[in-house]
Each structure stands twice: as structure tokens, then as C-alpha cells.
């Protein structure tokens, strides 16, 4: 009747869902996730200018990511944490609140300590307060298998004295004890 034909509906777009790191995902994969080419380019442009997604919420703050899109993608966002015992100064500087000066202090403390057992040991570094630590604590992790163990029985006193938990007095005491024990054998 009347010659009216209903227009064919557009086929629904199919979007894939897979784990991704928004800091490294390719333009093609962003489009596979459901972003338009223009949206994907906007995210790539942000990254090329030094932008970094530290948390899932940072990805949500992109103006090209709608609340609906974020709700669908959020379970698949995987931002790797920085492993403190393997980090270099460049990766430490990328942390919120850590500049070159703090990065150098963290690396020096890690060297003297032999490695971090727990990330809260960062609070033992002079000048690194709880507020600064809280700013990046969720972005770091510690692999205690990377700790370099200290052989206190054979280590020279200068190495013992540099260790933050031993110090000069403790090193002298350990050396005296070793000398006393060796002479009684």
C-alpha cells in the first residue's frame, strides 16, 4: 500500500573484547575494541605527546571515551605495574611525584639494601613522605626473588656499613664477632 518500503536497518557493529594496555595498544586494536578511527587517533596523539595512562580511570578521562564504552572496556584494561627491583631511572621518573632526584635516591637505596622486599620500604628514604608514596603506590610492585642477599659472614665491613639496616656501628660489631668466633675455632 502506498509504495512505502521500510529502510533496511544497519547491521549492528560487532566489537571485540580482549585484554589491552592503553599505553601500548595499536590503532587497529583500538578500532577492534569499538573506537572509531578518529577516536583511536586521538588516543595515539595523546600518547605521542607523552601522555600516560597510570590507572584505568585515566583512560576514562579521555574525552573520546564515553561512559558506555569505558564500562564495556574497563574489565579488559590491564596496566602493568612497575617492578621496583628491576626499574631504571627513566621508568621511575614516569611515576607520579618522582623526578630525577627521587629516582636517583630510590636506585641508591635499592643498591645499598640489596633490593626491596616490600614497596613500603620506599618510605625509609629521606624526603619521600607518605603523601608522595600514596600518589604512586598502586602503580608499583616488588618481586622479592630479585633481592641480592648479603653474606654478613664474609662481606667486608665497608659493604656492611653501607647497608641501611646495619650501619657503621653494626658493621664494627659484626666484624668483631666474626674475628672473635674465628679465633675460637
Short mmCIF file of the C-alpha atoms (twelve columns), coordinates in Angstrom:
data_MODEL
# 
_entry.id   MODEL 
# 
loop_
_atom_site.group_PDB 
_atom_site.id 
_atom_site.type_symbol 
_atom_site.label_atom_id 
_atom_site.label_alt_id 
_atom_site.label_comp_id 
_atom_site.label_asym_id 
_atom_site.label_seq_id 
_atom_site.Cartn_x 
_atom_site.Cartn_y 
_atom_site.Cartn_z 
_atom_site.pdbx_PDB_model_num 
ATOM 1   C CA . UNK A 1   0.000  0.000   0.000  1 
ATOM 2   C CA . UNK A 2   1.260  3.412   -0.883 1 
ATOM 3   C CA . UNK A 3   4.614  2.082   -2.109 1 
ATOM 4   C CA . UNK A 4   6.408  2.823   1.166  1 
ATOM 5   C CA . UNK A 5   9.218  0.418   1.995  1 
ATOM 6   C CA . UNK A 6   10.859 0.432   5.354  1 
ATOM 7   C CA . UNK A 7   14.592 1.213   5.132  1 
ATOM 8   C CA . UNK A 8   16.832 -1.707  5.948  1 
ATOM 9   C CA . UNK A 9   18.364 -1.407  9.382  1 
ATOM 10  C CA . UNK A 10  22.108 -1.164  9.624  1 
ATOM 11  C CA . UNK A 11  23.786 -4.298  10.852 1 
ATOM 12  C CA . UNK A 12  24.942 -3.911  14.430 1 
ATOM 13  C CA . UNK A 13  28.648 -3.298  14.777 1 
ATOM 14  C CA . UNK A 14  30.436 -6.121  16.456 1 
ATOM 15  C CA . UNK A 15  33.155 -5.156  18.866 1 
ATOM 16  C CA . UNK A 16  35.749 -7.442  20.263 1 
ATOM 17  C CA . UNK A 17  36.789 -7.529  23.882 1 
ATOM 18  C CA . UNK A 18  40.268 -8.599  24.874 1 
ATOM 19  C CA . UNK A 19  42.859 -7.570  27.475 1 
ATOM 20  C CA . UNK A 20  44.857 -4.494  26.480 1 
ATOM 21  C CA . UNK A 21  47.250 -1.920  27.873 1 
ATOM 22  C CA . UNK A 22  46.058 1.535   26.793 1 
ATOM 23  C CA . UNK A 23  49.694 2.715   26.795 1 
ATOM 24  C CA . UNK A 24  50.757 0.265   24.088 1 
ATOM 25  C CA . UNK A 25  47.640 -0.933  22.248 1 
ATOM 26  C CA . UNK A 26  47.791 -0.379  18.482 1 
ATOM 27  C CA . UNK A 27  45.428 1.824   16.468 1 
ATOM 28  C CA . UNK A 28  43.997 -1.250  14.789 1 
ATOM 29  C CA . UNK A 29  43.309 -2.937  18.122 1 
ATOM 30  C CA . UNK A 30  41.633 0.206   19.473 1 
ATOM 31  C CA . UNK A 31  39.286 0.048   16.493 1 
ATOM 32  C CA . UNK A 32  38.671 -3.661  17.091 1 
ATOM 33  C CA . UNK A 33  37.685 -2.684  20.643 1 
ATOM 34  C CA . UNK A 34  34.991 -0.393  19.247 1 
ATOM 35  C CA . UNK A 35  36.625 3.017   18.876 1 
ATOM 36  C CA . UNK A 36  36.266 4.907   15.626 1 
ATOM 37  C CA . UNK A 37  39.436 5.670   13.634 1 
ATOM 38  C CA . UNK A 38  39.205 9.275   14.829 1 
ATOM 39  C CA . UNK A 39  38.888 8.221   18.484 1 
ATOM 40  C CA . UNK A 40  41.826 5.824   18.138 1 
ATOM 41  C CA . UNK A 41  43.950 8.575   16.561 1 
ATOM 42  C CA . UNK A 42  43.078 10.910  19.424 1 
ATOM 43  C CA . UNK A 43  44.376 8.371   21.942 1 
ATOM 44  C CA . UNK A 44  47.505 7.782   19.836 1 
ATOM 45  C CA . UNK A 45  48.074 11.555  19.661 1 
ATOM 46  C CA . UNK A 46  47.782 11.797  23.461 1 
ATOM 47  C CA . UNK A 47  50.382 9.039   23.892 1 
ATOM 48  C CA . UNK A 48  52.762 10.506  21.287 1 
ATOM 49  C CA . UNK A 49  52.824 13.776  23.234 1 
ATOM 50  C CA . UNK A 50  53.941 11.935  26.380 1 
ATOM 51  C CA . UNK A 51  50.518 11.119  27.797 1 
ATOM 52  C CA . UNK A 52  50.459 8.085   30.050 1 
ATOM 53  C CA . UNK A 53  47.611 6.016   31.434 1 
ATOM 54  C CA . UNK A 54  48.589 5.166   35.002 1 
ATOM 55  C CA . UNK A 55  45.191 3.886   36.085 1 
ATOM 56  C CA . UNK A 56  42.019 2.667   34.421 1 
ATOM 57  C CA . UNK A 57  40.356 5.916   35.430 1 
ATOM 58  C CA . UNK A 58  42.931 7.831   33.363 1 
ATOM 59  C CA . UNK A 59  41.618 6.068   30.258 1 
ATOM 60  C CA . UNK A 60  38.071 7.041   31.205 1 
ATOM 61  C CA . UNK A 61  39.110 10.719  31.371 1 
ATOM 62  C CA . UNK A 62  39.818 10.796  27.635 1 
ATOM 63  C CA . UNK A 63  37.065 12.890  26.065 1 
ATOM 64  C CA . UNK A 64  36.740 10.380  23.210 1 
ATOM 65  C CA . UNK A 65  35.881 7.536   25.620 1 
ATOM 66  C CA . UNK A 66  32.195 7.568   26.522 1 
ATOM 67  C CA . UNK A 67  30.922 6.217   29.815 1 
ATOM 68  C CA . UNK A 68  29.264 3.341   27.959 1 
ATOM 69  C CA . UNK A 69  32.454 2.439   26.108 1 
ATOM 70  C CA . UNK A 70  34.506 2.643   29.293 1 
ATOM 71  C CA . UNK A 71  32.024 0.451   31.191 1 
ATOM 72  C CA . UNK A 72  32.399 -2.220  28.495 1 
ATOM 73  C CA . UNK A 73  36.210 -1.981  28.247 1 
ATOM 74  C CA . UNK A 74  37.140 -1.405  31.901 1 
ATOM 75  C CA . UNK A 75  37.360 -5.126  32.836 1 
ATOM 76  C CA . UNK A 76  39.840 -5.648  29.972 1 
ATOM 77  C CA . UNK A 77  42.218 -2.763  30.741 1 
ATOM 78  C CA . UNK A 78  45.494 -4.134  32.080 1 
ATOM 79  C CA . UNK A 79  48.100 -1.555  33.028 1 
ATOM 80  C CA . UNK A 80  51.267 -3.348  34.131 1 
ATOM 81  C CA . UNK A 81  52.808 -2.286  37.404 1 
ATOM 82  C CA . UNK A 82  56.410 -1.144  37.670 1 
ATOM 83  C CA . UNK A 83  58.621 -3.737  39.390 1 
ATOM 84  C CA . UNK A 84  60.844 -1.763  41.782 1 
ATOM 85  C CA . UNK A 85  63.754 -4.205  41.862 1 
ATOM 86  C CA . UNK A 86  64.107 -4.088  38.062 1 
ATOM 87  C CA . UNK A 87  63.178 -0.450  37.390 1 
ATOM 88  C CA . UNK A 88  65.611 2.002   35.853 1 
ATOM 89  C CA . UNK A 89  65.633 5.749   36.459 1 
ATOM 90  C CA . UNK A 90  63.559 6.520   33.349 1 
ATOM 91  C CA . UNK A 91  60.717 4.253   34.436 1 
ATOM 92  C CA . UNK A 92  60.848 5.637   37.988 1 
ATOM 93  C CA . UNK A 93  60.605 9.204   36.686 1 
ATOM 94  C CA . UNK A 94  57.378 8.215   34.910 1 
ATOM 95  C CA . UNK A 95  55.759 7.658   38.322 1 
ATOM 96  C CA . UNK A 96  53.596 10.463  39.691 1 
ATOM 97  C CA . UNK A 97  55.643 12.621  42.076 1 
ATOM 98  C CA . UNK A 98  59.030 11.097  41.220 1 
ATOM 99  C CA . UNK A 99  61.547 13.257  39.429 1 
ATOM 100 C CA . UNK A 100 65.204 12.570  38.604 1 
ATOM 101 C CA . UNK A 101 66.341 13.439  42.143 1 
ATOM 102 C CA . UNK A 102 63.966 10.959  43.817 1 
ATOM 103 C CA . UNK A 103 64.660 8.331   41.157 1 
ATOM 104 C CA . UNK A 104 68.386 8.547   41.934 1 
ATOM 105 C CA . UNK A 105 67.703 8.232   45.671 1 
ATOM 106 C CA . UNK A 106 65.456 5.187   45.129 1 
ATOM 107 C CA . UNK A 107 68.096 3.465   42.983 1 
ATOM 108 C CA . UNK A 108 70.848 4.264   45.503 1 
ATOM 109 C CA . UNK A 109 68.757 2.950   48.401 1 
ATOM 110 C CA . UNK A 110 67.860 -0.188  46.453 1 
ATOM 111 C CA . UNK A 111 71.562 -0.788  45.716 1 
ATOM 112 C CA . UNK A 112 72.562 -0.370  49.381 1 
ATOM 113 C CA . UNK A 113 69.636 -2.508  50.538 1 
ATOM 114 C CA . UNK A 114 70.187 -5.280  48.002 1 
ATOM 115 C CA . UNK A 115 66.628 -4.883  46.739 1 
ATOM 116 C CA . UNK A 116 63.198 -4.116  48.117 1 
ATOM 117 C CA . UNK A 117 61.212 -6.748  49.987 1 
ATOM 118 C CA . UNK A 118 58.135 -4.546  50.265 1 
ATOM 119 C CA . UNK A 119 57.199 -1.334  48.481 1 
ATOM 120 C CA . UNK A 120 56.623 0.435   51.813 1 
ATOM 121 C CA . UNK A 121 60.406 0.380   52.283 1 
ATOM 122 C CA . UNK A 122 60.394 3.406   49.981 1 
ATOM 123 C CA . UNK A 123 59.124 5.384   52.970 1 
ATOM 124 C CA . UNK A 124 62.535 4.826   54.609 1 
ATOM 125 C CA . UNK A 125 64.160 7.083   52.007 1 
ATOM 126 C CA . UNK A 126 64.806 10.576  53.358 1 
ATOM 127 C CA . UNK A 127 62.433 13.067  51.787 1 
ATOM 128 C CA . UNK A 128 59.977 10.521  50.397 1 
ATOM 129 C CA . UNK A 129 56.902 11.090  52.527 1 
ATOM 130 C CA . UNK A 130 53.621 9.185   52.782 1 
ATOM 131 C CA . UNK A 131 51.747 11.689  50.601 1 
ATOM 132 C CA . UNK A 132 54.190 11.294  47.704 1 
ATOM 133 C CA . UNK A 133 54.237 7.499   48.178 1 
ATOM 134 C CA . UNK A 134 50.436 7.309   48.100 1 
ATOM 135 C CA . UNK A 135 50.489 9.078   44.718 1 
ATOM 136 C CA . UNK A 136 52.174 6.125   43.005 1 
ATOM 137 C CA . UNK A 137 51.897 3.164   45.408 1 
ATOM 138 C CA . UNK A 138 49.257 1.386   43.325 1 
ATOM 139 C CA . UNK A 139 51.472 1.597   40.232 1 
ATOM 140 C CA . UNK A 140 54.424 -0.360  41.664 1 
ATOM 141 C CA . UNK A 141 55.072 -3.885  42.798 1 
ATOM 142 C CA . UNK A 142 58.022 -5.797  44.258 1 
ATOM 143 C CA . UNK A 143 59.466 -9.138  43.215 1 
ATOM 144 C CA . UNK A 144 61.383 -10.261 46.303 1 
ATOM 145 C CA . UNK A 145 63.072 -13.022 44.277 1 
ATOM 146 C CA . UNK A 146 65.280 -10.259 42.810 1 
ATOM 147 C CA . UNK A 147 66.782 -9.374  46.197 1 
ATOM 148 C CA . UNK A 148 70.562 -9.714  46.396 1 
ATOM 149 C CA . UNK A 149 71.293 -11.440 49.675 1 
ATOM 150 C CA . UNK A 150 74.168 -10.158 51.804 1 
ATOM 151 C CA . UNK A 151 76.585 -12.738 53.211 1 
ATOM 152 C CA . UNK A 152 77.306 -10.990 56.510 1 
ATOM 153 C CA . UNK A 153 79.879 -13.609 57.475 1 
ATOM 154 C CA . UNK A 154 82.151 -12.830 54.521 1 
ATOM 155 C CA . UNK A 155 81.170 -9.299  53.442 1 
ATOM 156 C CA . UNK A 156 83.779 -6.587  54.004 1 
ATOM 157 C CA . UNK A 157 82.994 -4.109  56.745 1 
ATOM 158 C CA . UNK A 158 82.696 -1.249  54.223 1 
ATOM 159 C CA . UNK A 159 79.846 -3.079  52.462 1 
ATOM 160 C CA . UNK A 160 78.167 -3.900  55.764 1 
ATOM 161 C CA . UNK A 161 78.424 -0.256  56.883 1 
ATOM 162 C CA . UNK A 162 76.634 0.957   53.727 1 
ATOM 163 C CA . UNK A 163 73.623 -1.279  54.359 1 
ATOM 164 C CA . UNK A 164 70.744 0.860   55.705 1 
ATOM 165 C CA . UNK A 165 69.791 -1.655  58.405 1 
ATOM 166 C CA . UNK A 166 73.336 -2.301  59.656 1 
ATOM 167 C CA . UNK A 167 75.271 0.978   59.541 1 
ATOM 168 C CA . UNK A 168 78.831 1.670   60.727 1 
ATOM 169 C CA . UNK A 169 78.320 0.625   64.378 1 
ATOM 170 C CA . UNK A 170 76.560 -2.596  63.409 1 
ATOM 171 C CA . UNK A 171 79.286 -3.387  60.864 1 
ATOM 172 C CA . UNK A 172 82.007 -2.962  63.519 1 
ATOM 173 C CA . UNK A 173 80.088 -5.238  65.880 1 
ATOM 174 C CA . UNK A 174 79.642 -7.909  63.208 1 
ATOM 175 C CA . UNK A 175 83.322 -7.784  62.238 1 
ATOM 176 C CA . UNK A 176 84.377 -8.078  65.908 1 
ATOM 177 C CA . UNK A 177 82.046 -11.032 66.380 1 
ATOM 178 C CA . UNK A 178 83.453 -12.746 63.282 1 
ATOM 179 C CA . UNK A 179 87.012 -12.175 64.491 1 
ATOM 180 C CA . UNK A 180 86.138 -13.498 67.948 1 
ATOM 181 C CA . UNK A 181 84.374 -16.547 66.549 1 
ATOM 182 C CA . UNK A 182 87.183 -17.287 64.069 1 
ATOM 183 C CA . UNK A 183 89.827 -17.120 66.829 1 
ATOM 184 C CA . UNK A 184 87.984 -19.648 68.998 1 
ATOM 185 C CA . UNK A 185 87.874 -22.288 66.262 1 
# 
